[in-house]
Amino acid sequence: MSNLFKDRNHVFYKIRSISLTGWFNAIWFQSTWFSAVFGQNDLLPLTIALVLLHFLITENVVSEIRHAFLIGGIGIGVDSVLSICGVFNFNNDVLLPLWMCTLWIAFSTTITRSLSFLSYRPILAIILGALIVPLNYGVGERVGAVEFGLDTKHTFLTLSIIWAVLLPSLYRISSYMVKPAPSE
């Protein structure tokens, strides 16, 4: 199978080449995000399949899995603590649903691809972490994927502070593991 990815004329080689681009990663991640957040457990098989697809077509599977599970694991840990502290409440009183864990694994790939431009712009990473990421959780709350245990203002303030520190930190940790791909 690995020879299929080395033959420049084979479709698998072309798919792998496209999968390394920032634009492909952005589209793939948004598809995974929609599947996870809007579909939750109902679309969990699709969400898992999308993540497995990434690992199937990635260039260095072992390195990618190591990166995904370290960065994703940190995110899973942070969201689990927020769940324990009552900031997040999920259906069926689970600490963190599997679809959310899968989403964290998917998000880890954006650090070195579609959002790699933030690795060299820590101030922008702080600003986007504080402003944009909490809005994604807000969308999740609006569609019933998560319930906020605090009022909206305090939840967003908490998430803003955490993500202002977390996002640039994830880039810093990632930089020790992998060099980000150039932005497309």
C-alpha atoms as one frame of an Amber mdcrd trajectory, in Angstrom:
protein
   0.000   0.000   0.000   2.827   2.422   0.791   4.043   2.089  -2.825   0.706
   3.486  -4.002   1.481   6.702  -2.145   4.982   6.933  -3.684   3.981   6.596
  -7.348   3.424  10.214  -8.479   0.902   9.088 -11.112  -1.269   7.113  -8.718
  -4.443   8.637  -7.310  -3.359   7.873  -3.724  -0.234   9.978  -4.167  -2.336
  12.877  -5.419  -4.783  12.519  -2.532  -1.926  12.537  -0.024  -0.435  15.636
  -1.655  -3.759  17.463  -1.471  -4.299  16.363   2.137  -1.155  18.229   3.189
  -2.528  21.596   2.068  -4.064  24.115   4.420  -7.223  24.539   2.371  -7.931
  20.796   2.324  -7.362  20.596   6.083  -9.721  23.546   6.652 -12.499  21.915
   4.610 -11.873  18.501   6.192 -11.863  19.963   9.716 -15.061  21.957   9.149
 -16.737  18.802   7.832 -15.566  16.918  10.914 -16.691  19.791  13.175 -20.190
  19.853  11.642 -20.465  16.071  11.916 -19.339  16.086  15.557 -21.224  19.138
  16.837 -24.460  18.863  14.871 -24.539  15.059  14.710 -22.983  14.281  18.108
 -23.542  10.570  18.851 -25.878  10.117  15.859 -23.067  10.925  13.414 -20.220
   9.561  15.537 -19.408   6.824  12.980 -19.021   9.504  10.281 -16.903  11.681
  12.580 -14.633   8.753  13.419 -14.428   7.807   9.724 -13.361  11.359   8.835
 -10.610  11.264  11.474  -9.469   7.818  10.331  -9.409   9.093   6.752  -6.952
  11.779   7.842  -4.620   9.202   9.364  -4.974   6.947   6.327  -3.814   9.617
   3.875  -1.307  11.458   6.041   2.363  11.264   5.137   3.873  10.183   8.461
   1.205   8.231  10.314   3.185   7.542  13.500   4.264  11.164  13.922   0.760
  12.398  13.118  -0.868  10.061  15.638   1.652  11.056  18.310   0.989  14.747
  17.636  -2.792  14.295  17.486  -2.965  12.400  20.737  -0.679  14.799  22.612
  -2.390  17.994  21.431  -5.831  16.382  21.408  -5.170  14.850  24.824  -4.361
  18.251  26.286  -7.614  19.626  24.895  -9.569  16.633  26.142  -7.998  17.168
  29.563  -8.888  20.869  29.617 -12.488  20.248  28.548 -12.774  17.416  31.083
 -11.677  19.766  33.879 -14.220  22.328  32.649 -16.854  19.596  32.743 -15.839
  18.519  36.268 -16.008  22.171  37.387 -19.518  22.501  35.988 -18.701  24.906
  33.157 -19.884  22.271  30.646 -22.721  19.786  31.022 -23.160  17.100  28.380
 -26.104  14.840  27.619 -26.332  11.668  29.706 -24.076  13.257  32.348 -20.897
  12.051  30.641 -17.668  13.806  31.527 -16.804  14.363  27.865 -18.608  12.604
  25.021 -16.651  10.576  22.487 -17.648  12.943  19.658 -15.940  15.792  21.561
 -12.777  13.716  22.060 -12.776  12.904  18.356 -13.210  16.596  17.571 -10.120
  17.392  19.666  -8.091  14.844  17.706  -9.307  16.498  14.489  -8.536  19.993
  15.805  -4.953  18.969  16.535  -4.335  18.622  12.799  -5.179  22.284  12.172
  -2.219  23.367  14.316   0.223  22.192  11.637  -1.921  22.806   8.578  -4.829
  25.226   8.087  -4.071  27.277  11.203  -0.289  26.909  11.054   0.082  30.632
  10.333  -0.727  31.266  14.003   2.387  29.396  15.140   4.494  32.415  14.172
   1.985  34.952  15.461   1.474  34.304  19.185  -0.337  37.609  19.805  -2.838
  36.761  17.071  -3.198  33.258  18.552  -4.001  34.838  21.940  -6.575  37.191
  20.399  -8.233  34.518  18.253  -8.157  32.055  21.132  -9.879  34.559  23.396
 -12.450  35.769  20.883 -13.173  33.125  18.245 -12.885  29.791  20.041 -15.491
  30.607  22.728 -17.911  31.403  19.908 -17.535  27.821  18.651 -18.544  26.527
  22.061 -21.447  28.999  21.900 -22.610  27.434  18.640 -22.366  24.027  20.295
 -24.526  25.299  23.139 -27.081  26.759  20.719 -27.510  23.438  18.903 -27.754
  21.430  22.124 -24.352  19.735  21.962 -23.342  21.180  25.325 -25.066  22.998
  28.129 -23.296  25.778  29.971 -23.273  25.375  33.737 -22.583  29.091  34.208
 -24.431  31.996  32.673 -23.304  32.833  29.152 -21.237  35.864  30.158 -19.196
  33.963  32.754 -18.807  30.933  30.490 -17.443  33.098  27.674 -15.151  34.948
  30.062 -13.816  31.647  31.428 -13.339  30.200  27.946 -11.703  33.397  26.705
  -9.116  33.362  29.475  -8.407  29.643  29.047  -8.147  29.802  25.254  -6.009
  32.959  25.299  -3.434  30.823  27.123  -4.224  27.408  25.627  -4.074  28.177
  21.905  -0.583  29.725  21.843   0.549  27.013  24.268  -0.631  24.288  21.886
   1.430  25.902  19.128   4.452  26.050  21.387   4.123  22.384  22.367   3.499
  21.420  18.760   6.597  23.289  17.571   8.746  20.865  19.550   7.174  17.952
  17.695   6.575  19.028  14.113   7.387  21.917  11.828   4.144  23.482  10.539
   3.350  23.238   6.851   3.466  26.504   4.917   0.105  28.233   4.720  -1.747
  27.940   1.429
